[in-house]
Every structure is written in structure tokens, then in C-alpha cells.
Amino acid sequence: MSLPDEKQTGREQNPKGGGDSGWVALFFIAGLAASLAFGWIVFPKLLYSKSEQPFQFSHVTHADAVGDCESCHFFREDGSYAGVPTLEQCIECHEEAQGESEAERIFVEEYVEQEKEVPWKIYSEQPDCVFFSHAAHVKGAGMECAECHGDIGESESLKPYEENRITGYSRDIWGKSIGGFKKNSWDRMKMDDCGECHKREMGSKGPCFQCHK
């Protein structure tokens, strides 16, 4: 019994299987491209939620009015850092509306008159297990605010707050790049960034208990 030839079967024989391997390579490349697009573009958009601050705020306007950052962000007598200004500090200038902007109206009507603290969303808030001393870095090491916070002191408005849906942390901690790449010292606030600076300036990353409580 003889086997049917190519004319009888209506198909060509390809003993090397070159056509099949080409399709496999094509599907692999397409799958890889789709995975990269999802991981680097789509996934970050799904991972982080966006929300606005309670109202807009201009650092430039306030810096011009008070003269420096320390008037609002200062160290207490015991050396601890005051952080975001409280309503009591702001009332010194804003007991009555300063100007006619929408942000000023919201602040006076919804917070000053109601005697409510403004629920600011903190871009740089570290996890609860981390201890960070502003005094050690600013007073002790002589670091400038911009080294960690960038040019926020020159901002006319506040950017949206992006929160990781899984961890609840600000995106500013991980950084904008999902791959962890950075161009500036303030692009991320991860442990690796702190350790990198400590090793460069002090020769060692330091013991775990120095930063973790």
C-alpha cells in the first residue's frame, strides 16, 4: 500500500516545521509585548487611586508672605518636627478670608469657622514600622528639604494624591516608575534610597533598629 502524495492530499510537506516555529515566535513576541504594556502602563493605573486635596494651596504665595519654610514647618522645643501646620497656626493669618479665591473660601467656611483640622493627605508619610527623624537629617546632617521633597516649595498648586490600593501608602514612597527607576534624589522614598544615602555619606547603611521600630 503506497502513501498518498502531495497532489492527492492537497497539502505540502514541510519536514523542518519552519512555518510552525514562525507562528510560535510571533505569538511569543505579541504576548511579551502585551504583558509589558499591561505591567508598565495599565497595572500602575489600576494599582493607584487618585484623589484631590481638600482644597488647593500655593507654597509660593505663602513663602512670599512669611519669608521662609521654617515659619510653617518648624522644630518644636523638644527637637521633634511639627510637620504639616495645624489650624491654630493658620488662623494667625486666616481668621478672616485673605482674598476671594475658591480655596480661601473653602478653608475659612469649612475649617476655620467650623474649627476643624484640615485632613491633608500626606505624600511622604512613611509606614507605621518606620521611624524617621527630621532633626537628625536637617539639623544633624544639614540636609536641604528639597533633597527628599523636591521643589514643592516652589509649587503654585498641589498635585493629586495617589494611594496604593493594596498597601494604602502614597505613590511618592515607591515613586512614579513602577520599575523603581529614578533621576532625582526625591523621586522615591524607599528603604533602598535611604540605605544608599547612608552608605554614601556614613560608610554604612546602619543597623535595622536605627530606622525600624
MARFI-290341 format. One record per residue: residue number from 1; x, y, z of N, C-alpha, C in turn. Coordinates in Angstrom, 3 decimals, padded with zeros to 6 digits, always signed. Example, Ala and Ser with C-alpha at 12.3 -4.5 7.8 and 13.67 -1.06 7.14 Angstrom:
<rs>
(1,(+013.190,-005.690,+007.800),(+012.300,-004.500,+007.800),(+013.200,-003.300,+007.800))
(2,(+012.850,-002.250,+007.080),(+013.670,-001.060,+007.140),(+012.900,+000.030,+007.870))
</rs>
This chain:
<rs>
(1,(+000.867,-001.209,+000.000),(+000.000,+000.000,+000.000),(+000.889,+001.240,+000.000))
(2,(+000.692,+002.109,-000.972),(+001.527,+003.318,-001.068),(+000.876,+004.487,-000.355))
(3,(+001.747,+005.389,+000.195),(+001.238,+006.576,+000.883),(+000.773,+007.609,-000.134))
(4,(-000.254,+008.416,+000.174),(-000.725,+009.440,-000.763),(+000.335,+010.501,-000.947))
(5,(+000.497,+010.962,-002.178),(+001.476,+012.015,-002.407),(+000.836,+013.381,-002.157))
(6,(+001.646,+014.461,-002.334),(+001.195,+015.807,-002.028),(+000.006,+016.214,-002.873))
(7,(-000.027,+015.792,-004.130),(-001.125,+016.167,-005.011),(-002.428,+015.548,-004.538))
(8,(-002.346,+014.284,-004.018),(-003.556,+013.610,-003.572),(-004.100,+014.206,-002.287))
(9,(-003.235,+014.593,-001.373),(-003.688,+015.141,-000.083),(-004.026,+016.612,-000.175))
(10,(-003.507,+017.336,-001.155),(-003.793,+018.755,-001.317),(-002.998,+019.630,-000.383))
(11,(-001.932,+019.100,+000.188),(-001.115,+019.927,+001.081),(+000.349,+019.619,+000.867))
(12,(+001.217,+020.567,+001.222),(+002.643,+020.380,+001.050),(+003.252,+019.835,+002.327))
(13,(+004.293,+019.115,+002.188),(+005.006,+018.582,+003.334),(+006.148,+019.518,+003.698))
(14,(+006.300,+019.811,+005.001),(+007.380,+020.694,+005.464),(+008.116,+019.993,+006.600))
(15,(+009.043,+019.142,+006.243),(+009.706,+018.347,+007.261),(+010.416,+019.166,+008.322))
(16,(+010.828,+020.397,+008.041),(+011.539,+021.213,+009.025),(+010.600,+021.968,+009.962))
(17,(+009.326,+022.053,+009.650),(+008.360,+022.747,+010.501),(+008.635,+024.220,+010.642))
(18,(+009.212,+024.846,+009.653),(+009.568,+026.259,+009.742),(+008.372,+027.161,+009.937))
(19,(+007.241,+026.796,+009.320),(+006.056,+027.642,+009.456),(+005.524,+027.663,+010.873))
(20,(+005.548,+026.499,+011.539),(+005.040,+026.416,+012.911),(+005.902,+027.224,+013.880))
(21,(+007.213,+027.127,+013.745),(+008.102,+027.861,+014.656),(+007.956,+029.367,+014.465))
(22,(+007.653,+029.800,+013.227),(+007.442,+031.226,+012.983),(+006.226,+031.739,+013.717))
(23,(+005.149,+030.934,+013.701),(+003.938,+031.343,+014.428),(+004.179,+031.371,+015.937))
(24,(+004.929,+030.393,+016.426),(+005.238,+030.347,+017.860),(+005.998,+031.599,+018.281))
(25,(+007.006,+031.974,+017.483),(+007.796,+033.170,+017.791),(+006.939,+034.425,+017.751))
(26,(+006.026,+034.481,+016.765),(+005.160,+035.639,+016.638),(+004.239,+035.776,+017.850))
(27,(+003.642,+034.644,+018.269),(+002.758,+034.670,+019.437),(+003.531,+035.014,+020.706))
(28,(+004.766,+034.526,+020.797),(+005.594,+034.832,+021.968),(+005.883,+036.325,+022.060))
(29,(+006.279,+036.917,+020.944),(+006.594,+038.348,+020.914),(+005.353,+039.182,+021.213))
(30,(+004.212,+038.781,+020.632),(+002.972,+039.505,+020.873),(+002.572,+039.406,+022.342))
(31,(+002.714,+038.204,+022.923),(+002.379,+038.018,+024.331),(+003.288,+038.805,+025.246))
(32,(+004.579,+038.823,+024.899),(+005.543,+039.582,+025.696),(+005.233,+041.071,+025.654))
(33,(+004.933,+041.572,+024.458),(+004.611,+042.997,+024.310),(+003.355,+043.353,+025.101))
(34,(+002.339,+042.479,+025.038),(+001.099,+042.731,+025.772),(+001.347,+042.713,+027.279))
(35,(+002.180,+041.775,+027.742),(+002.490,+041.680,+029.168),(+003.230,+042.917,+029.663))
(36,(+004.200,+043.369,+028.867),(+004.949,+044.564,+029.246),(+004.042,+045.797,+029.276))
(37,(+003.177,+045.904,+028.283),(+002.264,+047.048,+028.224),(+001.342,+047.050,+029.437))
(38,(+000.851,+045.872,+029.807),(-000.041,+045.781,+030.973),(+000.721,+046.083,+032.258))
(39,(+001.919,+045.481,+032.384),(+002.683,+045.646,+033.612),(+003.226,+047.043,+033.831))
(40,(+003.590,+047.730,+032.734),(+004.230,+049.032,+032.871),(+003.277,+050.206,+032.664))
(41,(+002.145,+049.972,+032.029),(+001.228,+051.077,+031.732),(-000.136,+050.890,+032.400))
(42,(-000.772,+049.744,+032.141),(-002.128,+049.517,+032.640),(-002.141,+049.237,+034.145))
(43,(-001.261,+048.329,+034.598),(-001.264,+047.923,+036.003),(-001.078,+049.096,+036.971))
(44,(-000.100,+050.005,+036.740),(+000.052,+051.144,+037.652),(-001.210,+052.001,+037.743))
(45,(-001.929,+052.142,+036.633),(-003.154,+052.938,+036.658),(-004.235,+052.258,+037.495))
(46,(-004.247,+050.924,+037.479),(-005.218,+050.180,+038.274),(-004.793,+050.100,+039.736))
(47,(-003.482,+050.065,+039.984),(-002.965,+049.889,+041.330),(-003.177,+051.112,+042.212))
(48,(-003.152,+052.298,+041.610),(-003.252,+053.527,+042.397),(-004.569,+054.261,+042.156))
(49,(-005.169,+054.709,+043.244),(-006.357,+055.551,+043.144),(-005.920,+057.003,+043.292))
(50,(-006.656,+057.910,+042.666),(-006.323,+059.335,+042.725),(-007.399,+060.103,+043.466))
(51,(-006.985,+061.066,+044.262),(-007.927,+061.950,+044.940),(-007.279,+063.318,+045.102))
(52,(-008.101,+064.331,+045.212),(-007.593,+065.697,+045.358),(-007.455,+066.054,+046.832))
(53,(-006.631,+067.020,+047.115),(-006.518,+067.542,+048.468),(-007.810,+068.300,+048.817))
(54,(-008.073,+068.556,+050.099),(-009.303,+069.253,+050.495),(-009.521,+070.572,+049.746))
(55,(-008.456,+071.291,+049.459),(-008.511,+072.496,+048.633),(-007.095,+072.803,+048.161))
(56,(-006.973,+073.686,+047.201),(-005.671,+073.994,+046.639),(-004.855,+074.892,+047.580))
(57,(-003.542,+074.824,+047.405),(-002.625,+075.555,+048.271),(-001.391,+075.946,+047.463))
(58,(-000.956,+077.188,+047.604),(+000.221,+077.673,+046.893),(+001.368,+077.880,+047.875))
(59,(+002.420,+077.089,+047.726),(+003.598,+077.278,+048.566),(+004.291,+078.599,+048.241))
(60,(+004.275,+078.970,+046.962),(+004.933,+080.216,+046.548),(+004.306,+081.421,+047.241))
(61,(+002.980,+081.483,+047.223),(+002.276,+082.606,+047.857),(+002.599,+082.689,+049.342))
(62,(+002.602,+081.552,+050.014),(+002.850,+081.562,+051.455),(+004.315,+081.832,+051.780))
(63,(+005.220,+081.332,+050.944),(+006.640,+081.601,+051.171),(+006.930,+083.094,+051.006))
(64,(+006.279,+083.720,+050.034),(+006.449,+085.162,+049.834),(+005.901,+085.945,+051.026))
(65,(+004.817,+085.429,+051.617),(+004.164,+086.146,+052.726),(+004.926,+086.005,+054.044))
(66,(+005.428,+084.796,+054.332),(+006.069,+084.566,+055.633),(+007.591,+084.570,+055.564))
(67,(+008.144,+084.447,+054.361),(+009.588,+084.591,+054.213),(+010.400,+083.319,+054.121))
(68,(+009.983,+082.245,+054.793),(+010.756,+081.006,+054.739),(+009.876,+079.803,+055.057))
(69,(+010.424,+078.611,+054.849),(+009.678,+077.372,+055.106),(+009.497,+077.124,+056.605))
(70,(+010.498,+077.530,+057.407),(+010.506,+077.219,+058.831),(+009.384,+077.904,+059.607))
(71,(+008.786,+078.945,+059.041),(+007.693,+079.624,+059.736),(+006.471,+078.714,+059.862))
(72,(+006.311,+077.813,+058.894),(+005.175,+076.892,+058.921),(+005.596,+075.470,+059.290))
(73,(+006.780,+075.067,+058.838),(+007.288,+073.723,+059.109),(+008.497,+073.874,+060.037))
(74,(+008.279,+073.734,+061.320),(+009.337,+074.048,+062.274),(+009.601,+072.895,+063.252))
(75,(+010.688,+073.057,+064.000),(+011.031,+072.098,+065.050),(+010.533,+072.636,+066.394))
(76,(+009.918,+071.760,+067.169),(+009.449,+072.142,+068.498),(+010.646,+072.275,+069.443))
(77,(+010.374,+072.763,+070.637),(+011.452,+072.963,+071.609),(+012.131,+071.657,+071.989))
(78,(+011.363,+070.549,+071.958),(+011.958,+069.264,+072.324),(+012.708,+068.612,+071.167))
(79,(+012.794,+069.300,+070.031),(+013.535,+068.784,+068.888),(+012.705,+068.009,+067.890))
(80,(+011.453,+067.697,+068.234),(+010.593,+066.968,+067.302),(+010.095,+067.904,+066.208))
(81,(+009.712,+067.314,+065.101),(+009.299,+068.089,+063.929),(+007.789,+068.268,+063.924))
(82,(+007.340,+069.500,+063.728),(+005.908,+069.800,+063.783),(+005.160,+069.274,+062.560))
(83,(+005.846,+069.202,+061.422),(+005.200,+068.680,+060.216),(+004.219,+069.658,+059.598))
(84,(+003.083,+069.127,+059.138),(+002.068,+069.960,+058.485),(+001.473,+070.939,+059.499))
(85,(+001.349,+072.209,+059.139),(+000.799,+073.200,+060.065),(-000.604,+072.839,+060.544))
(86,(-000.872,+073.162,+061.809),(-002.196,+072.919,+062.379),(-003.108,+074.114,+062.097))
(87,(-004.383,+073.935,+062.341),(-005.345,+075.018,+062.136),(-004.980,+076.229,+062.992))
(88,(-004.503,+075.969,+064.193),(-004.138,+077.066,+065.097),(-003.064,+077.956,+064.487))
(89,(-002.100,+077.354,+063.815),(-001.052,+078.138,+063.159),(-001.616,+078.971,+062.013))
(90,(-002.501,+078.350,+061.238),(-003.038,+079.028,+060.053),(-003.968,+080.185,+060.424))
(91,(-004.685,+080.028,+061.532),(-005.649,+081.055,+061.947),(-004.969,+082.389,+062.232))
(92,(-003.699,+082.343,+062.566),(-002.982,+083.588,+062.847),(-003.084,+084.561,+061.668))
(93,(-003.167,+084.016,+060.459),(-003.286,+084.859,+059.264),(-004.656,+084.737,+058.595))
(94,(-005.348,+083.643,+058.837),(-006.567,+083.350,+058.083),(-007.839,+083.338,+058.928))
(95,(-007.830,+084.081,+060.021),(-009.059,+084.133,+060.826),(-010.195,+084.718,+059.991))
(96,(-009.816,+085.605,+059.081),(-010.742,+086.134,+058.085),(-010.178,+085.830,+056.705))
(97,(-011.042,+085.777,+055.724),(-010.623,+085.414,+054.375),(-009.572,+086.376,+053.837))
(98,(-008.537,+085.810,+053.225),(-007.486,+086.589,+052.584),(-007.674,+086.454,+051.075))
(99,(-008.342,+087.399,+050.470),(-008.615,+087.298,+049.049),(-009.957,+086.627,+048.783))
(100,(-010.216,+086.368,+047.501),(-011.521,+085.841,+047.107),(-011.417,+084.521,+046.335))
(101,(-010.348,+083.813,+046.511),(-010.186,+082.548,+045.793),(-011.111,+081.476,+046.364))
(102,(-011.399,+080.468,+045.541),(-012.250,+079.357,+045.974),(-011.591,+078.576,+047.109))
(103,(-010.285,+078.429,+047.033),(-009.566,+077.707,+048.079),(-009.676,+078.428,+049.417))
(104,(-009.576,+079.745,+049.396),(-009.687,+080.524,+050.628),(-011.095,+080.420,+051.207))
(105,(-012.095,+080.451,+050.344),(-013.483,+080.327,+050.810),(-013.722,+078.987,+051.504))
(106,(-013.238,+077.915,+050.863),(-013.408,+076.586,+051.449),(-012.700,+076.496,+052.799))
(107,(-011.481,+077.003,+052.839),(-010.707,+076.920,+054.079),(-011.395,+077.655,+055.228))
(108,(-011.825,+078.884,+054.976),(-012.448,+079.686,+056.033),(-013.804,+079.126,+056.435))
(109,(-014.647,+078.824,+055.460),(-016.012,+078.385,+055.778),(-016.086,+076.970,+056.340))
(110,(-015.277,+076.069,+055.783),(-015.403,+074.663,+056.175),(-014.452,+074.232,+057.287))
(111,(-013.406,+075.018,+057.512),(-012.427,+074.603,+058.517),(-012.216,+075.642,+059.617))
(112,(-011.947,+076.901,+059.249),(-011.717,+077.929,+060.263),(-012.985,+078.172,+061.077))
(113,(-014.080,+078.446,+060.393),(-015.329,+078.732,+061.105),(-015.871,+077.511,+061.840))
(114,(-015.581,+076.318,+061.326),(-016.049,+075.083,+061.970),(-015.045,+074.556,+062.999))
(115,(-013.896,+075.224,+063.081),(-012.824,+074.812,+063.996),(-012.428,+073.362,+063.780))
(116,(-012.254,+072.995,+062.523),(-011.881,+071.642,+062.134),(-010.494,+071.646,+061.506))
(117,(-009.705,+070.637,+061.872),(-008.400,+070.494,+061.252),(-008.568,+070.074,+059.786))
(118,(-007.706,+070.564,+058.934),(-007.760,+070.193,+057.519),(-007.194,+068.778,+057.357))
(119,(-007.949,+067.865,+056.774),(-007.460,+066.484,+056.602),(-006.527,+066.341,+055.397))
(120,(-005.364,+066.986,+055.481),(-004.415,+066.910,+054.379),(-003.982,+065.476,+054.134))
(121,(-003.789,+065.118,+052.893),(-003.243,+063.813,+052.524),(-001.727,+063.984,+052.408))
(122,(-000.979,+063.219,+053.187),(+000.467,+063.401,+053.268),(+001.186,+062.546,+052.230))
(123,(+001.820,+063.206,+051.280),(+002.513,+062.499,+050.203),(+003.676,+061.644,+050.711))
(124,(+004.353,+062.129,+051.737),(+005.597,+061.488,+052.165),(+005.469,+060.664,+053.437))
(125,(+004.251,+060.351,+053.845),(+004.077,+059.611,+055.104),(+004.610,+058.179,+054.969))
(126,(+005.501,+057.825,+055.876),(+006.128,+056.514,+055.855),(+005.245,+055.477,+056.569))
(127,(+005.486,+054.177,+056.320),(+004.738,+053.125,+057.011),(+004.901,+053.242,+058.532))
(128,(+003.974,+052.682,+059.286),(+003.999,+052.778,+060.745),(+005.250,+052.150,+061.355))
(129,(+005.841,+051.179,+060.647),(+007.007,+050.481,+061.204),(+008.303,+051.267,+061.030))
(130,(+008.221,+052.440,+060.392),(+009.421,+053.225,+060.104),(+009.502,+054.450,+061.009))
(131,(+010.670,+054.678,+061.581),(+010.921,+055.874,+062.366),(+011.844,+056.780,+061.569))
(132,(+011.422,+058.021,+061.379),(+012.248,+058.978,+060.643),(+012.376,+060.251,+061.454))
(133,(+013.589,+060.684,+061.656),(+013.847,+061.903,+062.420),(+014.261,+063.036,+061.490))
(134,(+013.399,+064.052,+061.395),(+013.768,+065.220,+060.603),(+014.946,+065.955,+061.252))
(135,(+014.989,+065.963,+062.586),(+016.060,+066.665,+063.286),(+017.420,+066.063,+062.937))
(136,(+017.489,+064.722,+062.894),(+018.760,+064.056,+062.597),(+019.242,+064.380,+061.184))
(137,(+018.310,+064.519,+060.266),(+018.684,+064.753,+058.870),(+018.891,+066.236,+058.558))
(138,(+018.019,+067.092,+059.089),(+018.105,+068.527,+058.796),(+019.103,+069.224,+059.720))
(139,(+018.919,+069.022,+061.016),(+019.813,+069.669,+061.982),(+021.170,+068.973,+062.052))
(140,(+021.128,+067.638,+062.127),(+022.371,+066.891,+062.279),(+023.179,+066.783,+061.004))
(141,(+022.550,+066.343,+059.931),(+023.267,+066.112,+058.674),(+023.284,+067.331,+057.759))
(142,(+022.491,+068.349,+058.087),(+022.485,+069.564,+057.277),(+021.845,+069.401,+055.918))
(143,(+020.918,+068.466,+055.794),(+020.260,+068.238,+054.503),(+019.238,+069.321,+054.205))
(144,(+019.067,+069.623,+052.918),(+018.043,+070.565,+052.478),(+016.737,+069.809,+052.261))
(145,(+015.615,+070.492,+052.468),(+014.303,+069.865,+052.309),(+014.126,+069.270,+050.905))
(146,(+014.660,+069.981,+049.905),(+014.481,+069.572,+048.510),(+015.126,+068.226,+048.196))
(147,(+016.103,+067.794,+048.990),(+016.762,+066.525,+048.717),(+015.793,+065.356,+048.806))
(148,(+014.782,+065.477,+049.650),(+013.776,+064.419,+049.783),(+012.428,+064.816,+049.180))
(149,(+012.112,+066.111,+049.218),(+010.785,+066.562,+048.806),(+010.757,+067.295,+047.470))
(150,(+011.895,+067.472,+046.845),(+011.918,+068.142,+045.559),(+011.586,+069.616,+045.662))
(151,(+011.071,+070.179,+044.573),(+010.802,+071.621,+044.511),(+009.386,+071.981,+044.942))
(152,(+008.828,+071.230,+045.904),(+007.452,+071.510,+046.331),(+007.323,+072.918,+046.906))
(153,(+008.401,+073.460,+047.439),(+008.359,+074.816,+047.977),(+008.151,+075.876,+046.915))
(154,(+008.296,+075.493,+045.637),(+008.113,+076.426,+044.533),(+006.810,+076.154,+043.781))
(155,(+005.949,+075.325,+044.354),(+004.720,+074.929,+043.665),(+003.595,+075.943,+043.866))
(156,(+002.801,+076.126,+042.830),(+001.647,+077.030,+042.881),(+000.366,+076.281,+043.252))
(157,(+000.401,+074.961,+043.142),(-000.778,+074.154,+043.448),(-000.336,+072.787,+043.952))
(158,(-001.280,+072.005,+044.425),(-000.982,+070.678,+044.943),(-001.400,+069.613,+043.939))
(159,(-000.525,+068.665,+043.700),(-000.830,+067.579,+042.762),(-001.830,+066.609,+043.389))
(160,(-002.499,+065.810,+042.584),(-003.419,+064.800,+043.126),(-002.657,+063.826,+044.021))
(161,(-003.347,+063.310,+045.005),(-002.756,+062.317,+045.905),(-003.043,+060.938,+045.332))
(162,(-002.006,+060.140,+045.145),(-002.155,+058.794,+044.603),(-001.866,+057.774,+045.700))
(163,(-002.830,+056.886,+045.924),(-002.705,+055.913,+047.016),(-002.723,+054.490,+046.475))
(164,(-001.786,+053.685,+046.944),(-001.720,+052.287,+046.562),(-002.944,+051.561,+047.121))
(165,(-003.721,+050.946,+046.257),(-004.966,+050.287,+046.677),(-004.698,+049.099,+047.594))
(166,(-003.513,+048.520,+047.517),(-003.196,+047.336,+048.316),(-002.591,+047.725,+049.663))
(167,(-001.583,+048.583,+049.640),(-000.874,+048.936,+050.879),(-001.444,+050.156,+051.585))
(168,(-002.107,+051.036,+050.824),(-002.620,+052.268,+051.412),(-001.584,+053.375,+051.495))
(169,(-000.375,+053.143,+050.962),(+000.681,+054.143,+051.017),(+000.647,+055.059,+049.798))
(170,(+001.221,+056.233,+049.982),(+001.313,+057.200,+048.897),(+002.246,+056.694,+047.804))
(171,(+001.938,+057.052,+046.569),(+002.795,+056.656,+045.452),(+004.157,+057.319,+045.531))
(172,(+004.254,+058.421,+046.237),(+005.531,+059.116,+046.349),(+006.575,+058.259,+047.079))
(173,(+006.125,+057.302,+047.888),(+007.057,+056.421,+048.585),(+007.734,+055.499,+047.580))
(174,(+006.951,+054.846,+046.720),(+007.506,+053.935,+045.715),(+008.125,+054.697,+044.559))
(175,(+007.511,+055.820,+044.197),(+007.982,+056.586,+043.050),(+007.083,+056.381,+041.850))
(176,(+007.172,+057.279,+040.898),(+006.322,+057.224,+039.712),(+006.625,+056.013,+038.839))
(177,(+007.878,+055.612,+038.780),(+008.267,+054.490,+037.923),(+007.953,+053.171,+038.605))
(178,(+007.133,+052.330,+037.959),(+006.791,+051.034,+038.531),(+008.029,+050.152,+038.631))
(179,(+009.032,+050.427,+037.801),(+010.266,+049.661,+037.827),(+011.269,+050.163,+038.851))
(180,(+010.928,+051.252,+039.531),(+011.811,+051.773,+040.569),(+012.933,+052.656,+040.060))
(181,(+012.885,+053.069,+038.783),(+013.934,+053.935,+038.251),(+013.744,+055.365,+038.747))
(182,(+014.828,+056.077,+038.923),(+014.739,+057.459,+039.380),(+015.853,+058.292,+038.773))
(183,(+015.575,+059.585,+038.631),(+016.554,+060.535,+038.122),(+017.039,+061.464,+039.232))
(184,(+016.163,+061.716,+040.209),(+016.483,+062.664,+041.268),(+016.402,+061.989,+042.632))
(185,(+017.033,+062.581,+043.632),(+017.031,+062.005,+044.979),(+015.632,+061.978,+045.578))
(186,(+014.738,+062.851,+045.113),(+013.393,+062.936,+045.675),(+012.353,+062.112,+044.901))
(187,(+012.789,+061.358,+043.909),(+011.839,+060.594,+043.109),(+011.212,+059.431,+043.871))
(188,(+011.895,+058.927,+044.897),(+011.373,+057.820,+045.697),(+011.758,+058.013,+047.160))
(189,(+011.057,+057.296,+048.061),(+011.394,+057.320,+049.483),(+011.395,+055.901,+050.041))
(190,(+011.986,+054.973,+049.301),(+012.040,+053.588,+049.741),(+013.271,+053.349,+050.619))
(191,(+013.255,+052.192,+051.297),(+014.366,+051.844,+052.178),(+015.698,+051.828,+051.428))
(192,(+015.688,+051.338,+050.188),(+016.919,+051.291,+049.404),(+017.503,+052.678,+049.183))
(193,(+016.617,+053.665,+049.028),(+017.086,+055.036,+048.802),(+017.740,+055.596,+050.066))
(194,(+017.141,+055.298,+051.212),(+017.719,+055.743,+052.490),(+019.063,+055.057,+052.710))
(195,(+019.097,+053.732,+052.475),(+020.322,+052.980,+052.681),(+021.441,+053.442,+051.758))
(196,(+021.082,+053.767,+050.531),(+022.060,+054.249,+049.557),(+022.703,+055.546,+050.028))
(197,(+021.887,+056.444,+050.555),(+022.396,+057.734,+051.047),(+023.244,+057.529,+052.311))
(198,(+022.774,+056.676,+053.224),(+023.520,+056.412,+054.457),(+024.897,+055.830,+054.147))
(199,(+024.933,+054.877,+053.207),(+026.205,+054.247,+052.874),(+027.156,+055.244,+052.225))
(200,(+026.609,+056.116,+051.384),(+027.436,+057.108,+050.699),(+027.986,+058.146,+051.676))
(201,(+027.154,+058.588,+052.600),(+027.548,+059.675,+053.496),(+028.202,+059.195,+054.788))
(202,(+027.820,+057.972,+055.225),(+028.296,+057.496,+056.524),(+029.150,+056.235,+056.428))
(203,(+029.206,+055.653,+055.221),(+030.002,+054.445,+055.056),(+029.287,+053.169,+055.403))
(204,(+028.045,+053.263,+055.880),(+027.277,+052.074,+056.258),(+025.795,+052.388,+056.196))
(205,(+024.999,+051.373,+055.864),(+023.543,+051.558,+055.846),(+022.975,+051.670,+057.250))
(206,(+023.743,+051.203,+058.245),(+023.291,+051.296,+059.621),(+022.490,+050.069,+060.046))
(207,(+022.319,+049.867,+061.336),(+021.539,+048.717,+061.839),(+020.047,+048.897,+061.580))
(208,(+019.325,+047.784,+061.527),(+017.881,+047.825,+061.225),(+017.120,+048.690,+062.228))
(209,(+017.463,+048.558,+063.542),(+016.709,+049.261,+064.577),(+016.881,+050.768,+064.526))
(210,(+017.829,+051.227,+063.708),(+018.039,+052.673,+063.589),(+016.822,+053.349,+062.939))
(211,(+016.169,+052.649,+062.029),(+015.029,+053.224,+061.319),(+013.727,+052.459,+061.558))
(212,(+013.812,+051.191,+061.949),(+012.614,+050.386,+062.137),(+012.305,+050.200,+063.613))
(213,(+011.046,+050.398,+063.939),(+010.657,+050.287,+065.346),(+009.772,+049.068,+065.531))
</rs>
